[in-house]
């Protein structure tokens, strides 16, 4: 891979491009992430972490919170979807706080 900001080539490894860049497979170059993305994969806008560490990643974008129907593991910045019967969950997809219509909360399950 060609590293433009270092003007050198490196063998392919999982972290060849380093933080703030992604591997662009069709040109074999390392390209910068865009927007508020600290790290990205595959494209400049497919965020995996944010520059602002108080933000979380929801659907490839840096947000203040995961929002309804999503959660993130403590210390982990990627939002993941709650189980379909949960409208809100915490720390795990099946640890429901609120249930979808037609479901009832029993402990932490719907």
Secondary structure, 3 states (H helix, E strand, C coil): CEECCCCEECCCCCCCCCCCEEEECCCCEEEECCCCEEEECCCCCCEEEECCCCCEEECCEEECCCCCCEECCCCCCECEECCCCEEEECCCCCCEEEECCCCCCECCEC
